[in-house]
Amino acid sequence: EDSFRMLAVDLKTGKHSFDRNMTADVMTAPVSSGGKVFFTCTDGRVFCIRTAEPGPGWHIVANATSAPVVVGDTLAVTTEEKKVLGGAIVSIRRYSAENGTLLDKDPIAPTTVGKAVQTQRAEWDYQGPKIASNGTRLYNAPGQSINAVDLQTGKACWCATVTGNGLSNAANSLTPPALGK
């Protein structure tokens, strides 16, 4: 029953800040923001554990396939919305970082990819595409697409298709975006 756990340790003293049961392996590194720790488990759930403020955290069943990105009061993850013949629809979902409330009625920037997420998710099977943000936009790269989405409205700004030798439309063909100047 305790096979998956999240432990936080004070860096100065080594004292345990919290130790909690989890539903599955944690996908990549947790994200710390505003006195909270956010992370995605390989079963698609997204968790928030409060570290600096009183009150319980929360978790949501999001079908998430990426670690979260938190910008201000918005948390965003990549999700697999549904399987389609020969693949899946990968989208962005935005939630309130305060309480996990879904901010958009419909998935954002849905992209059909040619290879679905594995039934048993694990770090080595499939992750991503993790979302990057410059503070005003969210960027992800599912299949052969790169999407830019307005952080505040959730509206797609643009989508670019990437082509080239050896590139396929598998869900994780491209690396997650890295932003620079």
Disulfide bonds with the S-S distance in Angstrom:
none
